[in-house]
Amino acid sequence: MKTYTTLQIMIAAGCLLLMSCSESTTLMVTDNEMTWGTEVENFVLTGQVKSDDGASASLWFHTDKTNEGYEVLFHNGPIDGTLKTGSLVAVRNLYRSLAEDSIWNDFEIAVRKQNVMINVNGTTVVCYTEPAEPWRDGNHQLQRLGKGLFRFVGHGGRTTFRNLSLTELNASEVNPTDTLLPVDEQHDSIIRLQQQMFPVIDYHVHLKGGLTKEQAHAMSMNYGINYGVAPNLGEGGVGRMLADDQEALDYYNEVKSLPFLMGAQGEGRRWIVQFSEESISCFDYLFTDAMTVVDKGHICRIYRPEEVLMRGRSRQQYMDMVVDQTVKILTNEPADIYANATYIPENWMDDYDRLWTDERIDRVLDVLEAYGIAMEISPRYKIPSFDIIRKAKVRGLKFTFGTNNIDADFGRCEYAIEAINACGLVAGDIWFPSMSHRKERQPVNYNHFGQAVE
């Protein structure tokens, strides 16, 4: 093994300043780019990086001073749809950064045989194994593992690297944490979306049914799908339920160091009086659904057949109640995302198109548009219909993908990917937390929980 070091490299808009470099490495500087290191195949590169607010830079490896090789991005800031620190660009795009601007952050990039691992501040954010036949579109044909130099490229603002240490590894080295089989990219839809820079995020993942945070972390990296992991705030749901402010904060602290988007689901209609704004403001986003409604003064979970009490009503009359409740929920509960959108009792699904009339669809779309609420596309329930998605898109509404899993085997957003193609969705149709309006809205106790009603 050989180790090469450099002390500090600063990349600013339009220029690059090399502070100190060992004599044993190659150095080439052109404008805001610099080629550094020696040609290596298997390696570990560690260092620290500090970015000014809004700055962006890339570190390429296995490159020959062109677009050959892989690009690792360094860019922080809010979850706004731009790629974030640690992204293996166009292969494993990340949308939440574990690094912060204006302070030194540790990073590590390692290649062992066909495996690429990227760590940010001690957490693995990418573990990608290049398959024997990787799929690349026309813009990324040279994005393959091989052998080459390192290249630093500035995209804007000032980014500084220091304490860089490059260690060459033996050809026999393997990543002991790489335990999942590589994805067959020749038949994988996710890599195609990644190459197109289409955000691949499942905002609705629950740690339940045997799915641990460690397992979710590994699956997310293996599949190339960013996960938004969310607890249930409130009562009456399935899986882990949080009952008060302290439990919400404890959960947030438990998972915040992992590269998940941090969501929370309002559950059971009482959640708006159970949790303070302060306790839930730490979450990146909030979502709720209309699978629990208040029917004639009684809490009813319409996903449980025994709680769907018709009381002499037809399905059409019951559907009127469900839509009335949906509008009230979305009007009074400050959610960012309408989850499980257009859900009806599962044994009614053969009647879905007849029950979701144009008038009912418009009532729901009106309230989503009025409050800037995104519509979730559910791979689990295969809703909303493509027709409703198209109508929402015409109105300029935003969308999220959300599985609402019950265990650890929940697919790879298949129905959402069908919707992308069938409804002509583009990257700009996807919602991000930077678009949230929930802090502008006050929750309304419209069901008068805990209040005397005259």
Beta strands, then each sheet from edge to edge (+ up, - down):
strand 1: 3-12
strand 2: 15-21
strand 3: 26-30
strand 4: 33-40
strand 5: 43-51
strand 6: 56-63
strand 7: 70-75
strand 8: 105-112
strand 9: 115-120
strand 10: 123-129
strand 11: 148-156
strand 12: 159-168
strand 13: 201-205
strand 14: 226-229
strand 15: 232-234
strand 16: 241-242
strand 17: 261-267
strand 18: 285-288
strand 19: 292-295
strand 20: 298-301
strand 21: 337-338
strand 22: 374-377
strand 23: 399-401
sheet 1: 2+ 1- 12+ 5- 8+ 9- 10+
sheet 2: 3+ 4- 11+ 6- 7+
sheet 3: 13+ 14+ 17+ 15+ 16+
sheet 4: 13+ 14+ 17+ 18+ 21+ 22+ 23+
sheet 5: 19+ 20-
end
